[in-house]
């Protein structure tokens, strides 16, 4: 049996460039993902916005809640 397809949609009243700048800065992931406790870029300068790229490497600390 195939897994059900889950979808969600949110309308954001902001320009696409503004939204993309926020969600593509991976250092900010803990601010908008409740499961992500820490996301740190490996091999890059600290405290700069880390953007999505094929060569980017990260250390990610997640919190899992089991019910």
C-alpha positions in Angstrom: 0.0 0.0 0.0 1.3 3.4 -0.9 1.9 6.0 1.8 -0.7 8.9 1.8 0.3 12.1 0.1 0.4 14.9 2.7 0.3 18.5 1.5 0.1 21.9 3.1 -0.1 25.5 1.8 0.6 28.8 3.4 0.1 32.2 1.8 2.7 34.7 2.9 2.2 38.4 2.3 5.8 39.2 1.4 7.9 39.3 -1.8 9.4 36.0 -3.0 12.9 37.4 -2.6 12.3 38.2 1.1 10.8 34.8 1.9 13.6 33.0 0.0 16.3 35.0 1.8 14.8 33.8 5.2 14.2 30.2 4.4 17.4 29.6 2.4 19.5 30.9 5.3 20.1 27.5 6.9 21.5 28.9 10.1 18.0 30.1 10.9 16.4 26.6 10.5 16.0 26.2 14.3 13.8 29.3 14.3 11.2 27.8 12.0 11.6 24.0 12.4 10.6 22.7 15.9 12.5 19.5 15.4 15.8 21.2 14.6 17.7 22.2 17.7 21.0 23.2 16.0 22.3 23.5 12.4 25.9 24.5 11.9 27.7 24.8 8.6 30.9 22.8 8.4 34.0 24.3 6.8 32.6 27.9 6.3 33.0 31.2 8.0 30.8 31.4 11.1 27.9 33.9 11.5 27.4 34.5 7.8 24.2 33.5 6.2 24.6 29.9 4.9 22.9 29.4 1.6 21.6 26.3 0.0 24.2 24.8 -2.4 25.3 21.4 -3.6 28.6 21.6 -1.8 27.2 22.7 1.6 27.8 20.4 4.5 26.1 20.7 7.9 26.0 19.3 11.4 22.3 19.0 12.4 21.0 18.2 15.9 17.4 17.1 15.9 14.9 16.5 18.7 12.6 13.6 18.2 9.4 13.2 20.2 8.1 9.7 20.4 4.4 9.2 21.1 
